Amino acid sequence: MPENDLRLLHEAAQAAGEIAARHFGQGVRRWEKGGGQGPVTEADLEIDAMLRKRLLAARPRYGWLSEETADSPARLDCASVFVVDPIDGTRAFIDGQKSFAHALAVVRDGQPVAAVVHLPLMDLTYGAALGGGAWLNGRRLAVPLRRGLEGARVLAARPMLAPELWPGGVPPVERHFRPSLAWRLALVAEGAFDAMLTLRKTWDWDIAAAALIAREAGAVVSDRHGAVPVFAGLDPRNDGIVAAGPGVHADLMGRLGPPAVA
C-alpha cells in the first residue's frame, strides 16, 4: 500500500463533504432503490461518481466497491480495493440531520489498511492506518478500559436488544442510537460510547473504514459470532458487527445467542 493512501482518502473525503454541504437542506432529488435498500439521492450519486473518478485515477490498479456503484467481479482480482459509502446515513441527510458521514477505506487481502470517516457538517474527521493508530481531528484516540456491562453506553437499534437474541440475558446497558453505522463505530473508538452492535447482515461499505479506526484505538471488532470480519469478499457483507473495549466485548459475546435476525 502506498504510504500516502491515507492522505488520498482524507482529501477525497473533504471533497465529498463539499458536495454534500452544497446539497444539504436544498430538497435534493431522491429515489427508492427497492429491495428494502432504502433511498438514494442525487448527492449520493454525485459524490460516488467524484470519488470513483478521483480515487481510481490515483490508484488505477485498485478495485472498487461502493454502495452506489453496480458491483463487478473484477475487483476480486485486485490486491487492494477501495470500499466506499458516499453518504452513510442517507435518511438523516434527507431529513436535514447533520449526523451523516462519508466512509472511505482501502482494503487489502480482506482487511482495511487505511480509513477515513468524515462528518463534514459536524467538523469531525476520523482516520487510521494499519499499525499507525486512530485519530480524530489530529487527536489520537484510545478506547478507555471498562469492566462489566452494568450501565454501559451502547449504540444499537432497538430491535438489537430483543430478549430472544440474548439467551444469556439482555445486557443491562443504556441504549443509544446514531443513524450512521460508520459513526457508531468511530464513536466507540473515540470513547464516547462503550460499545456498538448490530446483529443483522451488514454491508462492508458501512463498516470497513470505521472498523479499522476502532481497532487502531484499541477496540475489539468482530462479527456477531466473534470472528474477525473479512471485507470486500465475494459477498460484501458480514454477519453483524460488535465493537467494544476488550472487557465489554467479551461480556457481550458471552450473552449472545445463535443468529435470529435475517
C-alpha positions in Angstrom: 0.0 0.0 0.0 1.4 3.4 -0.9 2.2 5.3 2.2 0.0 8.2 1.1 -3.2 6.2 0.7 -4.5 7.7 4.0 -3.8 11.3 2.7 -5.6 10.4 -0.6 -8.6 9.3 1.4 -8.6 12.4 3.6 -8.5 14.7 0.5 -11.3 12.7 -1.2 -13.5 12.8 1.9 -13.1 16.5 2.2 -14.2 16.9 -1.5 -17.2 14.7 -0.7 -18.1 16.9 2.2 -18.1 20.0 0.0 -20.6 18.3 -2.4 -22.8 17.2 0.5 -22.8 20.6 2.0 -23.9 22.2 -1.2 -26.9 19.8 -1.5 -27.7 19.8 2.3 -31.1 21.3 3.1 -31.8 22.1 -0.6 -34.6 19.5 -1.2 -32.4 17.0 -3.1 -34.0 14.7 -5.5 -34.3 11.2 -4.1 -35.3 7.7 -5.3 -36.0 4.4 -3.6 -33.6 1.7 -4.6 -36.0 -1.1 -4.0 -35.5 -4.4 -2.3 -35.5 -2.8 1.1 -32.2 -1.0 0.4 -33.6 2.4 1.2 -33.3 5.8 -0.5 -30.6 7.3 -2.7 -30.2 11.0 -3.5 -28.6 13.0 -6.3 -25.9 13.9 -3.7 -25.1 10.2 -3.1 -24.7 9.7 -6.8 -22.6 12.8 -7.4 -20.3 12.0 -4.6 -20.0 8.4 -5.7 -19.0 9.5 -9.3 -16.5 12.0 -7.9 -14.9 9.5 -5.6 -14.6 6.8 -8.2 -13.0 9.1 -10.7 -10.6 10.7 -8.2 -9.5 7.6 -6.4 -9.2 5.3 -9.3 -7.3 8.0 -11.3 -4.8 8.0 -8.4 -4.7 4.2 -7.9 -5.8 2.6 -11.2 -4.9 -0.9 -10.1 -7.2 -0.8 -7.1 -10.6 -2.4 -7.2 -13.8 -0.6 -6.4 -16.7 -1.4 -4.1 -19.3 1.2 -3.3 -22.9 1.3 -2.2 -23.9 3.4 -5.2 -22.0 1.6 -8.0 -23.1 -1.7 -9.5 -20.7 -4.4 -8.2 -18.2 -6.0 -10.6 -16.4 -9.3 -10.0 -13.3 -7.6 -11.5 -12.5 -6.2 -8.0 -11.9 -9.8 -6.8 -8.7 -9.9 -8.9 -7.3 -6.7 -7.2 -4.9 -6.9 -4.2 -6.3 -3.6 -2.9 -9.9 -2.4 -3.1 -11.5 1.0 -2.3 -14.6 0.3 -0.1 -16.7 3.4 -0.1 -20.1 4.7 1.2 -20.7 8.0 -0.4 -23.2 9.0 2.3 -23.7 6.8 5.3 -26.9 7.9 6.8 -28.8 9.0 3.7 -32.1 9.1 5.5 -30.6 11.5 8.1 -29.2 13.6 5.2 -32.6 13.8 3.6 -34.2 14.8 6.9 -31.8 17.6 7.5 -29.8 15.9 10.2 -26.0 16.7 10.2 -25.1 13.2 11.5 -24.3 11.6 8.2 -20.8 10.5 7.2 -18.6 9.7 4.2 -16.8 6.4 4.8 -13.7 5.5 2.7 -11.3 2.6 3.2 -8.6 0.8 1.4 -8.9 -3.0 1.9 -6.1 -5.3 1.2 -6.4 -9.1 1.5 -9.8 -8.7 3.2 -8.6 -6.2 5.9 -8.8 -2.4 5.9 -5.3 -0.8 5.9 -6.3 2.9 5.6 -9.6 4.6 6.5 -11.4 7.9 6.9 -14.8 8.6 8.3 -15.7 12.3 7.7 -18.8 14.1 9.0 -18.5 17.4 7.2 -21.3 19.4 8.8 -20.1 18.4 12.3 -16.4 19.1 11.5 -15.3 15.6 12.5 -12.7 13.6 10.6 -11.6 10.2 11.9 -8.7 8.5 10.3 -6.5 5.4 10.8 -3.7 3.5 9.1 -2.9 -0.1 10.0 -0.4 0.0 12.8 -0.4 3.8 12.9 -3.2 4.4 15.5 -6.5 6.2 15.1 -7.1 9.9 15.1 -9.9 12.5 15.4 -9.1 16.0 14.1 -5.5 15.4 14.9 -6.1 13.9 18.4 -5.0 10.3 19.0 -7.8 8.0 20.1 -7.7 5.3 22.7 -10.7 3.2 23.9 -11.0 3.5 27.7 -10.8 0.3 29.8 -14.0 -0.8 31.3 -15.2 -4.0 33.0 -18.8 -5.2 33.2 -21.9 -4.3 31.3 -24.0 -2.6 34.0 -24.8 0.9 32.8 -22.6 0.6 29.7 -23.5 3.1 26.9 -24.2 1.0 23.8 -25.1 2.2 20.3 -27.7 -0.1 18.9 -31.1 0.0 17.2 -33.9 -1.0 19.5 -34.6 -4.5 17.9 -31.0 -5.5 18.6 -31.8 -5.8 22.3 -34.8 -8.0 21.8 -34.8 -10.7 24.5 -34.9 -13.6 22.1 -31.5 -12.6 20.8 -29.8 -12.8 24.2 -30.2 -16.3 25.8 -27.7 -15.1 28.4 -30.0 -12.3 29.3 -30.4 -8.9 27.7 -27.3 -6.9 28.7 -28.0 -4.3 31.4 -26.9 -1.4 29.2 -28.0 2.2 28.4 -29.1 2.1 24.7 -28.3 5.0 22.4 -28.6 5.4 18.6 -27.0 7.3 15.7 -28.1 6.9 12.1 -24.6 6.3 10.6 -23.1 2.9 11.3 -19.7 4.2 10.5 -20.1 7.0 13.0 -21.3 4.5 15.7 -18.0 2.6 15.3 -16.0 5.8 15.3 -17.7 6.9 18.5 -16.6 3.7 20.2 -13.1 4.5 19.0 -13.4 8.0 20.5 -14.6 6.6 23.8 -17.9 8.5 23.7 -19.7 5.1 24.0 -18.7 1.8 25.4 -19.9 -0.4 22.5 -21.9 -0.6 19.3 -23.6 -3.6 17.8 -25.9 -4.7 15.0 -26.8 -8.3 14.6 -28.1 -8.1 11.0 -26.2 -8.7 7.8 -24.1 -5.6 7.4 -22.7 -4.2 4.2 -18.9 -3.7 4.0 -19.1 -0.1 2.9 -20.9 0.8 6.1 -18.3 -0.7 8.4 -14.9 -1.3 6.8 -13.4 2.1 7.3 -14.6 2.6 10.9 -13.7 -1.0 11.8 -10.1 -0.1 11.3 -10.4 3.2 13.2 -12.0 1.3 16.2 -9.3 -1.4 16.1 -6.5 1.1 16.0 -8.0 2.8 19.0 -7.9 -0.5 20.9 -11.4 -1.8 20.5 -12.2 -5.4 19.6 -14.2 -5.6 16.4 -15.9 -8.9 15.4 -19.0 -10.2 13.7 -21.9 -11.4 15.8 -20.2 -14.8 16.3 -16.9 -13.4 17.5 -15.0 -13.9 14.2 -12.8 -11.2 12.7 -14.7 -9.6 9.8 -13.4 -10.1 6.3 -14.1 -7.3 3.8 -14.5 -7.0 0.0 -15.1 -10.7 -0.5 -17.5 -12.3 -3.0 -20.4 -11.4 -0.7 -19.6 -7.9 0.6 -21.4 -8.4 3.9 -20.6 -9.5 7.4 -22.9 -11.3 9.8 -23.4 -8.3 12.1 -20.7 -6.2 13.9 -19.9 -5.9 17.6 -17.2 -3.3 18.7 -16.2 -2.5 22.2 -13.2 -2.5 24.6 -11.9 -6.0 25.3 -13.8 -6.5 28.6 -17.2 -5.2 27.3 -16.8 -7.1 24.1 -16.2 -10.4 25.9 -19.2 -9.8 28.2 -21.5 -9.0 25.2 -20.3 -12.1 23.3 -20.9 -14.2 26.3 -24.6 -13.3 26.3 -25.3 -13.6 22.6 -27.2 -16.5 21.2 -27.3 -18.0 17.7 -28.3 -15.8 14.7 -32.0 -14.9 14.7 -32.1 -11.7 12.6 -32.3 -12.0 8.8 
